[in-house]
Amino acid sequence: MSLRDAIDNFYERLVLDAIDATRQEADTADYLTDVMCVALNRLPNRYYRHSIDMMFYLADEELKSMKEKSLAEVMAARDFVREHQRE
């Protein structure tokens, strides 16, 4: 197992949740992948090894704030990707 496989970025999960919450019928997989990349590039990294540790040590207010930031960045990323799509 590589070291890279032993860690995850918590924001990936939150951004995916925000994308699912804002999913529209016309969204394609390519569009949503671009949205996820743009949103994640605008958020800080929050790495962890075990999800149970992340949930245990993360305060409720901090999690709420992270979810709000993720949703805001997904909304901004949707606009950005839509405006910069190649025809």
N, C-alpha and C positions, 0 to 999 in steps of 0.2 A: 504494500500500500504506500502510495506517495504521500508526502506531507500535505500536498495540495488537496488531496481527497479527505483529509482529516479535519478540515475547517469549512465553515460556511459563513456567508455574510447575511446577517439577520434581515437587512433591508431587502434582500432578494425576495424573501417570503412576504414582507409587508407590501412591496411594490406589486407582486403577483396578486395579492389579495385586493389591492386597489384597482388593478386592471380588471379583475373579475367583477368587482362591484360596479365598474363603469362600462362594462362590455356592451357593445352595440351590435346589432345584427349584421351590419355591413363591415365590421372589423375583420380583416384578414389576419392570418398567422404572421405574415411578414410585417404588416403594419404594427401589430401588437409587440412583436419582437423588437422592432425599432423603438417603440414607445418605452419598453422596458429598459433598453440600453440607455436611452437619453435620460430617463428618470433616475436610473442608478448612478449615472455619471454626475448627476447634480446633487446627490445625497452623500453624506459621509459613509465610510465603511464601519461596520459593527460586526466584527468577527467573533465566532464562538466555536467551541469543539462539540459540546453536547447541548442540545436544545433545552433539556431540563434545567441545566445551569443558567441558561439565558433567561428563562422564564422565572426561575427562582430569585435571581439577583436583580431583576429589572423591576423598578418601582412602577406602580400603576400609572402615575402621572407621566413618567418617562415613556412608557409604552404608548400611552394615549398621544403624547406629543409626536412620537415617531410615526404613528399611524396617520396623524394629521399631515405631517410633512410628506409622507409617502403619497397620500392622496393628492395633495397640492402639486407635487412634482409630476405625478402621472397626468393630471389635467393639463399642466403646462407642456408636458412632453407630447401629449396628443395634439395640441395646437401646433407645436413646433414641427412635428413629423408631417402633419397634414399640409402645412405651408411649404415644406421643403421636399415633398414627394417628387420623385422623377416620373415623368409621363412615359 
